């Protein structure tokens, strides 16, 4: 977010806090920003197809995050890769090339062509060309040759809860028509995981990459009519963190990607046991070094060669020697200039002496030689030179530079105009102008003396007020300080608003610009209409001040508010025992007191010149804010209930029998990668206890492997003897169409 104001932490009265904050700290522990892995060429697993038979099934966990595949007799999937494909035309070989999974991150060209098989933020396949490429790569990695004419093995594939009929129909057509599968079965991933962990009666809480589902299960059969979905998963958490970081660091020089934020959420986030309390104290100084995680992005630091002490001493000596030489040259130049001025003054004085007892014609000739219009100009030049020479001599010998101004004489001002010729009238006008300037300077001096006397009198009265009523005087000073602080905030806010073109201040400024030449603001001007008389009135030009500085600016806004505030705070420091250095604006503006600095940069000072620090992201409050959305969706603007309210609603209203409610509460099963946050199980159990009856027994357990148990459960089910009725055979597909599906206890249609 763009931060335009600072919130300040109230300073502790103890000086130890300040010492702790200013004490030197070791460098922070940093985590490197993770890039999508490119694994290079990986030889495909061998032996799987040779070990398989007609009764063996290919098991595919078709997840939106990773696609996992293997054989039904395997303990773990043989291949796992992202559901992405990069396909483009390579001009060098004149062929269309495809990169699947991690290979799509090989270089910048492939990254720019990455396409995902699923709709963003969902488990519904949206790009079937990509899906076909993923299946081709999967079967090739399992060792199934293309010349076989088909996969030749049954396929078990996971699908989301309440999968769309069109999506399942297209997938069935793809598997039967393109890959000639002998039979196909679909099942829900979380139910496969629950069955693998020997669950029979309970409440399955599945929080995966794209959604969170709560599924009640009774007698190994899901109650699909009571299933509730929360539209939040790992994908949404990574996207939410990406938005938060872009608001937090709007000018971050590095490139933030969804993959990086996904890793940040997975490795640095945890579930808070008391979110409100921990959020209010998360940025407290105590322990912030451990809570603040620093993510370091690649950077290029400018290397500055440090000089030794001897080199620094030599450089300083050279600078001092150069300064001495410059001073000597300046003194020599001033002396030469003074000598020239004295020689010029002697020449002008000798010229003035020659003019005595000379005829007018001779005087004019001598003045023309000296490039003077008349004797008055010569006199003024001599006076100016004498002042300049006296000032220069006083400066060289250390005397006062200000010379008392002697009141000049203006003799022609008393002479009537009819007694003067043209040259005399010109000189009289000049003397009148000079006298006006002299009078203005005299008035300015008098006004300064009056102002100085007024300030002294005000200080005297203020001192008397302080001596007679110290409490009232202190209240006035405190009120004056609050007014100055408010004006400083208003000034800073106005500056920030003028920089934002969507703010009210900027809109009013643009409105002023649009109405500058209009006598009737808001009315459209027609071509050839009223005459434009803007500028005829002197008040018209004041609009430019409004445009430049804001609508409510005047002369008093231009004063130095900072100096005035320091003066008031100095008085409070001297006479108010409850006001100390920590209460001043300068102390509160320090980074050690700023909550915003702790939020953006952690417990250490920030050097804007350091490229390393500029390329760092600080994760603090976001570590608990992102995973908290599962419990409080309103944090991310999601208009849904949290999993605690959903679970309570399913228990209290979805299950009508008391025995069913007890069975469900006796085995609350957690699966999916989004349940692997530290503290998830404890927080869910504590909050469920708060919304359910006290006597209700609650038992929570987590899958042995929340990520792989869905695939293992599908493989176990496919290898079991009771899975055959759940497969749709090729003959049934040809007879009943692609919309036909088989019911079984782990699918979207259960058998009763």
N, C-alpha and C positions, 0 to 999 in steps of 0.2 A: 504494500500500500504506500501511496505517497503521503508522507508524514509532514504536516505543516506546523505542528505545535509539539511541545514537549511537556510531559507530565513529570513532576519532580517528586522525589521520595522525601518524606519528612525526615530530617536529619536527627539521628540519635544524639542525646546529650553526652554520651560517652565518647571520648576521643579515641578509644581503641578501634571503633568501627572505621574511622577515617584512616588510621594507621594501617589497618588490615587492607583496605581498598587500595591505598597508595603504595603498599609494600610490593617489591618486585616479585613477580610470579614466574614459574617455569613456563616454557612454551606449551601451548595447548596440544592435547592429543588430537590428531586429525585423522579423518577417514577419506580416502581418495574417492572421487566420483567414479562410479562404475559404468563402463561402456558395455554394450551388448557383446557377448563372447562370440568370437569367430574361432571355431575349433579346427578349421582346416579339413583336410581329407581324413575321414574316419572309415576304416575298412568295415564293411557290413558284418554283422554277426554270422557265424557259420554254424552249420549243423542243425539248425532249427527245423528247416523244411525236411531234411532227411530223417529226423527223428519223428516227424509228425505222421499222422495217418488220416484216413477218412473220418475217423471219429474225433480228431483233434480240431479245435476251433482257434481262429485268430481273434484275439481280444484287443479291442481298441477303446481306450478311454479318450473320447473325442472332446477334450476340454478346450475352452476358449483361451486359456493361458498356455498350456502345453498339451500336445497330443502324445499319448503313451500307447505303445503297442508291443505285443509279444504273443507267445503261444500259451494255450491254456495249461500246459504242464510246467510253465516257468514259475519261479518264485517271485520274480520281479520283471517289469517290462524290459524288453531288449533295447528299444529305442524310445527316446523322448526328445521332442523339439518343439519350438513355437509354431503355432498354426499360421505361418506367414510364407509367402512365396514372392520372389522378385523375378519378373520375367520381362525381358527387353530384347531388342534386335541388336546383335553385335555386328557392326559394320565390317570389322576386320575379317571375320570368317563368314559373313553374310548368312548368319543363322540366328534363329530365336533361341536364346538360352534361358534356363530357369534355375534359380537358386532357392532351395527349400530350407526352412527352419533357420538354424544358426548360420548356414552358409549365405543367407540373404544379407548378412552384415559384413560381407567380405571387404567391400570398399565403398567409396562414396556413390558410385554409379548404382550398385545394387541396393544400397540403402534408400536411394531416391525412388526406387521402383517397387518398394515393399507394399504388398497388399495382404490384408487379413481375410481369412475365410468367414469370419463371423461379423455380425453387425456390431458396431462399437457399443460396448457396455452390455452386451447380451450374449447368450449361448445359442442364438439362432443363426444358422448358416445363411449368409447373404450373398456370398460370392462362390458360385458352384464351380467356376473354372479353377479357382484357387483350391477348393476342396478336392477336386479331381487330382490336381498336382500333388497335394498332400498324401492322398491315398496311393498314388503311383509311387511316391518316394517311400511310403511305409511298406508296401508289399515288396518293393525292390530291396529295402533294407532287411527284410525278413528272409531274403533268399529265394523269393518266388520269381521264377524266370518269366519274361514276357511271352516267350514262345510256347508256354504251356497252354495258352488260349484262355486262361482264367486262373483264379486263385486256387480253385479246387478244394477249398476248405471252408467250413462254416465260419460265419463272422458274428461275433458278439460285440455290440457297440453301445456305449453309454449315451444318454440323451438327458436334457434338462427336464425338470418337472413341468408337466403340462406343455410338452413340446407341440408346436404348431403342426396341424395335419399336413399342410403343404410341405413343410420342411421334412417330415418323416417320409412322406410319399416320394419326394424327389430323391432322398437318400436311398430308399429301397430300389427305386428305378436305376439309380447309378450303380448300386452294388450288383444287382441282377443283370442288367443289360451290359454294363461296361466291363465288369469283372467276373461275370458268370459264376457268382457265388452259389453253392448248392442250397444254402439256407442262411437266414439272417434272423437275429434276435436283438431286441433293444431293451434296455433297463435303465433305471435311475441310478446315477452314480452314488448318491448318499445312501440309498438302500442297499446297494452292493457292499458298501463299506460297513453298514450296520450288520448285515448278515455275516460278513467276514469276521466281525468281532463278537459273533454269537449272540446277537440281540434278538429278543422275541417280543417283548412288550416294553414300550418306552416312547420317548419323545426325541426324535432326531433333529438336532440343530445343525444344519449344514450351511456354513458361510464360506462360499467359494470365491472365484475370481469375478463373477458377474452378478451374483445375487445371494441372498440369505433366505433359506427355506426352513420352516419348522413343520415336521411331518410326524403326526402321531401314528404309532404302530401298535396293533393289537393282534396277538396270535400270529405274528410274522406277516401280517397283512397291513399295508398302509391305509389309513383312513383319508383318502384323497379329497373327500369333500371338506375336510377340516384343515387342509394344508394352507399355510399362509406364507406369502413371499414379501420380503423386504428388499426393495430395489437398491441394494448397496452391497458391494463386494470389494475385492482387492483392486479391481480396475478403477472403481469410483474413488477409493481411497488415494490411489496414486494420482489420479486426475485432480482431486481436491487439494492434495499437497502441492501439486504443480501450480495451481491457481494461487494458493496462499503464498508461495515463494515468489511468484511474479509480482504480486502486490507488495510483498515485503521488500524485495530488491528490484524495483522497476528499471534500474539502469545497470543490472548485473552484466558484466562483460562476457561471461561464459554462456554456453547454450544449455538450457535445461531441457531434458527430454523425459518422456513418460517412463521409459525404462529405468532411468536414474532415480526418479521419485518412487518408483515401485520398490527398488532396492532399499531406498531410505526408509520407507514405511516398514518393510520387512525386518530390517536390521536394527532400527533405532527406536521404533515405537513400542509402547506397552500400554496396558489397560490400567488406568488409575482407579484405586479403590474408593477414593472420595474426590471426584473430579472438581467440584466447586472449591473445596478447601485447597486442593493442590494447585489449582490454577491461580488462586489469589496469592499464593506464596511461591510460585514456581520461579519468579525472577528475583526473589530475595537474594541478597549477596551471599549469605551463608550457604555453602554447598552448590553454588551456581556453576563452579568449575566442573563438577562432576555431571550436573544435569545438562549443561550446554555442550552439544556435540557439534564439532566443526567439520564440515565437508569441504575438502580442498579440491578445487578444479585446476586443470593445467594452466600454467602461467609462464610468462617470460620476464624474468627480473632483470632490470638494468644493473649491470655490474659496475660498481664505483670502486676504483682502486684507492685504497687507503694509503695515505702518506705517513712516513715515519715522523717522529718528533723532530729529528734534525732537519728534515725537509720542510716541515711546517715552520720551524724557527727561521730557516733561510728565507722562506717566502715572506714571512712577517717582516724580517729585516729589510728585504727588498722593497716591500710596500712602504715601510717607514722612510727609507732613503728616497724613494720616489716622491713621497709626500713632502719631504724637506726640500727637494729640488724644486717642486712645484711652488712651494711657499716662497723660496728665494726668487724664482722667476716672477712671481706675482708682485713681490715687493719691489723688484727692479723695474718692472713695467709701471707700477704706480709712481715710483720716483721719476722715471722718465716723463710720464704724463704730467706730473706736477711741475717739472722743470719747463715743459712746453707751455703749460698754462701761465706760469710766471713770466715767461718771455713774451707771450701774447699780451698779458696784462700790461707789461712795461711799454710795449709798442702802442697799445690803445691809449695809455695815459700820455705818452709823448705826442700822439696824434691829437689828443684833446687839448694839450698845451699849445700846439701849433695853431689851433683854431682861434686863439685869443687875438683880438685886434686885427682880424683878417676881414677882407671884403667878402660879401656874400658869394661872389663868383668864385673866389679862392676857396672859401669854405666848402662850397658844393663840389669843387674839383677834388679837394682832399678827402671829402666823405665818399665820393665815387671811387677813389683809389682804394679806400678801405672797405668798399662794398657796404656802405651804410646809407640809409635814406635821409636821415637827419641826425641832429645832435642828440635828440632824445633817445634814439635807438643805440647810439654809441654809449650814452650814459647807462642805459639798462644793461648793455653787454658788460661794461666794466663792473657794475654792481654784482651781476651774476658770477663773473669770474672771481671776484674777491670772496664771495660766499663759498664758492666751490673750493678755492684754494684753502680757505680757513678750515672748512670741514675736512678736507683731505689731510691737512697737517694735524688736526685734533685726533683723527682716526689713527694715524701712524704713531703718535706719541701717547695714545690711550686716553685722550681727553673726551669730553662730551661731544656726541655727534650732532645733537639738536642745538641749533643756533637760534638765539632769540630773534624773532622776526621784528625788524624795525618798521614802524609805521611809515609807509611811503608818502610822498608828497605828489599831489596832482594839481599843478598850478593852472592848467588850462580849463578845469571844470568851472572856475569862477569867472572866466572871460566870456562875454557874450559872443554868440555865433557871428554877428555882423562885423565884429572886429577881427575875425580870423579869415585867412585865405583857405584855399582848398586843402593844402597840406596841414594847416592848423586844425581844420575841422576833422580831418582824418585822425590826427593825433589825439584830439579831444575825445573822439569816440573810443579810441584805444584805451585812453586813461580811464574813461567811464567803465569800460569792461574790466580793467585791472582792479579798479576800486570795488566793483561788485564782487569779484573773487575774493579780495581781501576782507571785505565785510562778511562774506559767507564763512570764511575761516574763523574770523573772530566770533561769530555767532555759534559756530560748532564748538569752539573752546569753551564758551560760556555755558552752552548746554551740557557739555561733558562735566564741567564743574558742578552744575546744578544736579545732574544725575548722580555724581559722586557723593554730593552732600545728601541727596535723598537716600541713597543706599546706606550711607553711614547712619543717618537718622533712623532708618528702618531696622538696621542691626541693633542700634541702641535700644529702640522700643522692644525689639524681640528679646534682647537680653533682659530687659526689665520684666517682660512678661514671663520669661522662664524663671526668674528669681522669685517672682511673686506667686505664680501658679504653675508649678512644674508639671503637674498631671495634665492640666488642660493644654499646656504647650506640647507635651508628648503626644496627646491625642491628635492635635492638629498635624504634627509631623507624620504620625502613622497614616492619617487620612490622606495627606499629600503624597505619601509614598504609594498608597494603593491607587490613587488617581494616576500617578506616573506609570505604574506597572500596567494599568489598564490601557493607557494610551500607547505604551510600547507594544502590547499584545495586539491592539487594533492596527497599529502601523504594520506589524509583521503579517497580520492576517490580510490586510489590504494588499501588501506586496505579493503574498502567495496567491490571492484571488486574481490579481491582475495578470499573473502568469498562467492562469487557467482560463481558457477562452469560454468555458461553459459556466463560469461563475457569474453571480449577479453583477459584481463590479465590472467585469469585462463586457457584459451585455449592455450595461448602462453607458460604458465608454463608447461602444460601437454605436449605440443609439444617439449619443451626443455628436459623434462624427457624421452620422447620417442626416442629422437635423441642423448642421452648422449653418447652412445657407438658406434655411427655410424659415419664413416668418410664421408659418402655420405648421408646427411639428405634427407628424402623422398623416398629413395630407399630401397626396402625390402631386408632384410638380409637372406641369405640362410644358412641352416645348413651345417656346415663344410666349410664355405667360408673363408672370410678374417679373419686374426688374430685380436683379440681384443687387441689393444695397448693403450687403454685409461689409462691415468695416467703416461705414459712415459714422457710426457711433463708437466712441472710444471703449465703451463697455463690451463691445463685441469681441475684442481681442482677449478678454479674460477667459473665454471659453477654452483657449489652448492650455491654460493652467489646469482646468478641469480635466481635459483629455490626458494631460501628462501625469498629474499627481492624484487624481481622484475627485469625486464630486464634492466632498466636504473639506478639501484642503484649503488652508489659508496661511497667513504668515506665521502664526504661532505653531503650526505643524512643522515648520522648518527648523525650529530651535532644537538644540542638542538635548534630547530627553535623557540620554545616558549620563551626561554631566550633571543635570539637575537631580537625577536619582542618586548618583554618588554623593552629592552634597547633602541630601536629606538623610541618606544612610549613615554618612559620617557623623551627623548630629545625633542620630539615634545611638550609634555606637559609643558616643562620648557621654551621653546623659541618660540613656535608657538601660538599666541593668538587665532587663529581660531580652535585649536585642544584642546578639553576638555576631561574629564573623560568619557563622554557618547560616544565618538568616538572610544574608545579603543575596542579591540577584546573581552576582558573580559566582558566589559559592554554590548556589543552587543550579547554576548553568553548567557546573563542572560535570564531566562525564561520569564521575564516580557517584553522582547523585541522580542521574537521569535514568528513568525507567525505559525510555525509548532506546538509549544506548545499550542497556542490558539486553533488550529484546533483539536489537540488530547485530550487536558486536560482542555480546557476552561480557565477562568481568574484566576485560583487558582494554587498554587504550587502543584507539584505531588510528593508524597512520595512512592517510589517503594517498600518500606517495608510494606506498608499498604495493606492488602488484600481487604479491602473495596474499596479503590481507584483503585486497579488493576482489580476489577470486575465491573468497571463502563464504560459505553459507553456514549460518548458525541455526541449528535445530534445537529449540528449547520447548516452548509451549506446544509447538506442532507435534511433538512426540506423543502427547496424550490427547491432543485435540482431534487428530485424524481417526484413530481407532475408536474414539468415544462416540462417533456417529452411529455405530451399531446400536448403542444404548439410547442415544439422544439424536435422532435423525434431524431434528429441527436445527441443529448446529450448522448443518450444511444446506439448509433451506429445503429439506425433504419433508413433505407433508404426509408422513406416515408414523405409525407407532414404533417404538423400539422393541427389541426382541423380548424384553421382560414383559412388557404389556401384551405382546402377541402370545407369548407362552402362557401367561395367566388367562388370557381370553380363551385359548384352546382348551386349557385344563378345566376352566369353570363353565364354559358354554359349549365348546365343541364336543366334549365327552359327557354324555348325560348320566352314565352310571357311575356310582361312587367307586366301585371296584376298578373300573377303567381309569379313573383319575388317579387312584393309588398306584396302579400298574405303570401309568405313564410317568408319574413322579419318581417311581422307584428306579428308573433307568433313563436319565436324560443324557443323551449321547451326543458328543461334539465331534464333528468332522469337517474337513475343508481347511484350506490354508489360512483363511482369515480367522480361524479359532486358535491359531498357534501363538498369538500374542501372550506375553507374560502377564499373568493375572486375570486372564479371560475367565477361566473356570471359577476362580474364587469370587470374582465380581458378580458373575451370573448367579451363583448359588446364594450369595448374600442378598442380592436384590430380589430374587425369587422368594426367599424367606420372608421378605418384607411385604409381599403382595398376596401370599397364600396363607391359608390357615396355619396357626402355630403347630397344631398336632400333625400336619401333613408331613410325611417322611419324604425327604428329597435326597436323591443320590445322583451325582454327576460323575461322568467318566469321559475320557477322551480316547479317540481311536489310537491304536498303537502307532500308526503312521497316517496322520490326517491327509497326506498328499497321495500316497500310493495304495492305501487300503481299498479305494474304489476300484482300481484296476485289479488288485488281488482278489477282491470279492467277486468281480465279474469272471475272472479266470477260474476261481473255485466253483462258481455256479455252472460255468460252461463244462467243466470236467465232471460234474456230478451227474448221477443217473436221472435226477428229476428235472433236468433242463430241457429235455427233448420236446415236451409239449409247448414250450415257449418259443420255438423256432418257426418261422414262416419258410416253408420249403419253396423251391423254384416252381414246382408243379402247382402249389397253392397260389403263388403269385400270378402264374399264367392263367389260372382259372378264375381267381377272385379279384384280381387287380392290385394295384400298388397301394390302395387305401386299406387293404385288409391287414389286421394286426392280431397277434395272439395275446391272450391274457396270461399273466403269471404274477406272482406275489411281489416281484421286484420291479415291475414296469409301471407304465402310466395307465394300464388297464389291468385290474386285479381280477383273479378268478375266485368266485364265491361258490 
